[in-house]
């Protein structure tokens, strides 16, 4: 189980850093560097779901231009948005 979780984390990190939309690459890459090891398997699933959303749509949610619909408005999305607001904090 632990090995599977590590594989899942590495895959999420790769996808987070290489979305193709520069702003999201930077945000997700830094977020993943900081939080990925802290996320449990269910949270990783929620992160993967967010990573599957088209860039323009996800960017609008993160920037507050549109509300994120259920089931994407969750703890991982809140953590990501909080990180966007104050990336220097620990």
Secondary structure, DSSP 4 states (H G I P E B T S, - for coil): -HHHHHHHHHHHHHHHH--S-HHHHHHHHHHHHHHGGG--HHHHHHHHHHHTS-HHHHHHHHTTSSPPPTTTSSHHHHHHHHHHH-TT--
